[in-house]
Amino acid sequence: MNDVRKATSPEPQVAVTDSLAGSVEHLRPPSPELHIDPILERRVVRKIDYHLIPLVMSLYLVAFLDRSNIGNAQVAGMGKDLGLSDDQYQWLLTIFYIPYIVFEWAALMWKAVPPHRWAFICVLVWGTASTLQAAAYNWSGLLASRFFLATAEAAFAPGIPYLLSFFYKRSELGLRCGLYVSAAPLATTFAGALAYGITSGHPAIANWRLLFIVEGIPSVLLAFVAFKYMPDSADTAHFLNEEEKRVAKTRALQQTGSEGAARIGHVNWSESFHALKDIKTWIPPLMYFSCNGMCSP
């Protein structure tokens, strides 16, 4: 008895109505009604949870550590050693958000480049930029490192929910995205203690330089882990057997009408512009900016 089979009912038709104006719902292609053994499906989802979620959480955790360790470096004597003024230090904080906003569009590369390659590039760039802050001997060097750090993180973070949509249905995606972004507050729980442990000794180099090295190198190493183990779609998920891959591909068909592999290698600009017309696209950024505004001193 097959675990995945097509029903004999005809394919449903999708009608575009006025109520869908400004929405991307009508762009979803019709798909046949497909059935999956619930026990097998739960097993597949559980295996994806065990292998994919820890990986993306780890990447976002080190990303947050790399972007926020500038404050701990300042406490450890960075400003004094480099002779930074208060205004120069404030610019080191501000410069991160400028490319982080300007280069958000680079997240579209998750659609044009195989995800494991794009993740590798992004993580390697920000890990290298973070580590090279230890070699800076003036304000300009730190500023350049922070710029490339932000650019790479901007191209990475927004693409993870898109990658997760290859493996999870809409009803499952919210929890997994929540777990992914929870890596940021998780990092804050030990970032200070970690920085204190690194900078409390008396190494041959300045404590703040050692901090950038110790917290930057794990990102570089994780870039290679992502290259090897991050799946592009169900077809390349090394942790699934052939039967489980068929189930994962069927779940993708149920969700979007196409397999994950078919959504890589090109950018559909029509879908992108339709997304901009959907009010739901604008609400999260407004919420995020509002939170930042309220939390700013």
C-alpha positions in Angstrom: 0.0 0.0 0.0 1.5 3.3 -1.0 2.0 5.9 1.7 1.6 8.7 -0.8 -1.1 8.6 -3.5 -3.2 10.9 -5.7 -6.9 11.1 -5.2 -9.1 10.7 -8.3 -10.9 14.0 -7.7 -10.3 16.6 -10.4 -7.8 19.4 -9.8 -9.4 22.4 -8.0 -9.5 25.6 -10.0 -8.3 28.9 -8.5 -10.5 31.9 -9.2 -9.2 35.5 -8.8 -11.7 37.7 -7.1 -11.7 41.3 -6.1 -11.2 40.2 -2.5 -7.7 38.9 -3.5 -6.6 42.3 -4.8 -3.3 43.3 -3.2 -2.7 39.7 -2.1 -0.4 37.0 -3.4 -2.8 34.2 -2.6 -4.1 33.9 -6.2 -0.5 33.3 -7.5 -0.4 29.9 -5.8 -0.8 27.3 -8.5 -3.6 24.6 -8.2 -2.3 21.2 -7.0 -3.9 17.8 -7.0 -5.3 16.4 -3.8 -2.6 14.3 -2.3 -2.7 12.0 0.7 0.1 11.0 3.1 0.2 8.4 5.8 0.0 10.6 9.0 2.4 8.4 10.9 5.0 8.6 8.2 4.4 12.4 7.8 5.0 13.0 11.5 8.2 11.0 11.3 9.4 13.1 8.4 8.6 16.4 10.2 10.3 15.2 13.3 13.5 14.4 11.4 13.5 17.8 9.7 13.1 19.4 13.1 16.0 17.5 14.5 18.4 18.3 11.6 17.4 21.6 10.1 16.2 23.8 13.0 19.3 23.4 15.2 21.4 24.3 12.2 19.6 27.6 11.3 19.3 28.5 15.0 23.1 28.0 15.5 23.8 30.2 12.5 21.5 33.0 13.7 22.9 32.7 17.2 26.5 33.3 16.1 25.2 36.1 13.8 23.8 37.9 16.8 26.9 37.4 18.8 29.0 38.8 16.0 26.8 41.9 15.6 26.5 42.7 19.3 30.0 42.0 20.6 31.1 45.6 19.7 29.8 46.8 23.0 31.7 44.2 25.0 34.8 45.1 23.0 34.4 48.7 24.0 34.1 47.8 27.7 37.3 45.7 27.2 39.3 48.7 26.1 38.8 49.0 22.4 37.9 52.7 22.4 40.9 53.5 24.6 43.4 51.6 22.6 42.3 53.1 19.3 41.6 56.5 20.6 38.0 56.5 19.6 35.7 59.5 20.5 32.1 59.0 21.7 30.9 60.1 18.2 33.1 57.6 16.5 31.9 54.7 18.7 28.3 55.7 18.0 29.0 55.5 14.3 30.3 52.0 14.8 26.9 51.1 16.2 25.0 53.0 13.5 26.9 51.8 10.5 25.6 48.3 11.0 21.9 49.3 10.4 22.6 51.3 7.2 23.7 48.3 5.0 21.4 46.0 7.0 18.5 48.0 5.6 19.9 48.9 2.2 20.9 45.4 1.3 17.8 43.5 2.5 17.0 42.9 -1.2 20.0 40.5 -1.3 17.8 38.0 0.4 16.3 37.3 -3.0 19.4 35.5 -3.8 18.0 32.6 -1.8 15.8 32.0 -4.8 18.5 32.4 -7.4 21.4 30.5 -5.8 21.2 27.0 -4.1 20.5 27.8 -0.4 23.5 25.9 0.9 25.8 27.9 -1.3 24.3 31.3 -0.4 24.3 30.5 3.3 27.9 29.5 3.0 28.8 32.8 1.3 26.9 34.9 3.8 28.1 33.2 6.9 31.7 33.1 5.7 31.7 36.8 4.8 30.3 37.9 8.1 32.5 35.5 10.1 35.5 36.8 8.3 34.5 40.4 8.8 33.8 39.9 12.5 37.2 38.2 13.0 39.1 40.8 11.1 37.9 43.5 13.5 40.6 42.1 15.7 43.2 43.3 13.2 41.8 46.9 13.0 44.2 49.6 14.1 41.9 52.6 13.5 38.3 53.7 13.3 38.1 53.3 9.5 39.1 49.6 9.7 36.4 48.9 12.2 33.8 50.8 10.2 34.6 48.8 7.1 34.4 45.5 8.9 31.0 46.4 10.5 29.7 47.4 7.0 30.5 44.0 5.5 29.3 42.2 8.6 25.9 43.9 8.2 25.7 43.4 4.5 26.2 39.6 4.8 23.7 39.3 7.7 21.1 41.3 5.8 21.4 38.8 2.9 21.1 35.8 5.2 18.5 36.2 8.0 15.4 37.0 5.9 16.0 34.0 3.7 15.7 31.4 6.3 11.9 31.5 6.6 11.8 31.0 2.8 14.1 28.0 3.1 11.9 26.6 5.9 8.8 26.9 3.7 10.4 24.2 1.5 9.9 21.7 4.3 7.0 22.9 6.4 3.3 23.7 5.8 2.0 27.1 6.7 0.4 25.9 9.9 3.8 24.5 11.0 6.0 27.4 9.8 5.2 29.9 12.6 6.6 27.7 15.3 9.8 26.9 13.4 10.3 30.6 12.5 9.8 31.4 16.2 12.4 28.9 17.2 14.8 30.3 14.6 14.5 33.9 15.8 14.6 32.8 19.5 18.3 32.2 18.9 18.8 36.0 19.3 17.5 36.3 22.8 19.2 33.0 23.6 22.5 34.6 22.6 21.9 37.6 24.9 21.6 35.2 27.9 25.2 34.3 27.9 26.9 36.9 25.6 28.0 39.0 28.5 29.3 36.1 30.6 31.1 34.7 27.5 32.7 38.1 26.8 33.8 38.4 30.5 35.4 35.0 30.4 37.3 35.8 27.2 38.5 39.2 28.3 39.2 38.6 31.9 42.6 37.0 31.3 45.9 38.6 30.3 46.7 37.3 26.8 49.5 38.4 24.6 47.1 40.5 22.5 44.6 43.0 23.7 41.5 41.5 25.3 39.1 43.1 22.9 41.0 41.7 19.9 40.9 38.2 21.4 37.1 38.7 21.9 36.6 39.3 18.2 38.8 36.3 17.2 37.1 33.8 19.6 33.6 34.9 18.7 34.3 35.3 14.9 36.0 32.0 14.2 33.0 29.8 15.1 31.0 31.6 12.4 33.7 30.8 9.8 33.6 27.2 10.8 29.8 27.0 10.7 29.9 28.4 7.2 31.5 25.1 6.1 29.0 23.1 8.2 26.1 24.9 6.4 27.7 24.2 3.0 27.9 20.5 3.7 24.7 19.9 5.7 22.1 22.5 4.8 19.6 20.9 2.3 18.4 22.9 -0.7 15.2 21.0 -0.8 13.8 17.5 0.0 15.9 16.1 -2.9 19.1 17.0 -1.2 18.1 16.3 2.4 20.8 13.8 3.4 18.9 12.8 6.6 15.9 11.6 4.7 15.6 8.2 2.9 13.9 7.9 -0.5 10.5 7.2 1.0 10.8 10.2 3.3 11.9 12.4 0.5 8.8 11.5 -1.5 6.7 12.5 1.5 8.5 15.8 1.9 8.1 16.6 -1.8 4.4 15.7 -1.6 4.0 18.1 1.4 5.6 20.8 -0.7 3.1 20.1 -3.5 0.3 20.4 -1.0 1.5 23.7 0.2 2.7 25.6 -2.9 1.8 23.4 -5.9 5.5 22.9 -6.7 8.5 21.1 -5.2 11.2 23.0 -3.4 13.8 22.3 -6.1 11.5 24.0 -8.6 11.6 27.2 -6.6 15.4 27.6 -6.8 17.4 29.1 -9.7 15.2 32.0 -10.7 13.4 35.1 -9.2 9.7 35.6 -10.1 9.5 39.4 -10.1 5.8 39.3 -10.6 5.4 37.6 -7.2 7.8 40.0 -5.6 5.8 43.0 -6.8 2.5 41.4 -5.8 3.9 40.8 -2.3 4.6 44.6 -2.0 0.9 45.2 -2.6 -0.1 43.0 0.4 -0.6 44.9 3.6 0.7 41.9 5.6 4.1 42.5 4.0 4.4 45.9 5.6 3.1 45.2 9.1 6.1 43.2 10.5 8.7 45.9 9.4 6.6 48.6 11.0 6.4 46.5 14.2 10.1 46.0 14.1 11.0 49.6 13.6 8.5 50.6 16.3 10.2 48.2 18.8 13.6 49.6 17.9 12.3 53.1 18.4 10.9 52.4 21.8 14.0 50.5 22.9 16.4 53.3 21.8 17.8 55.6 24.5 
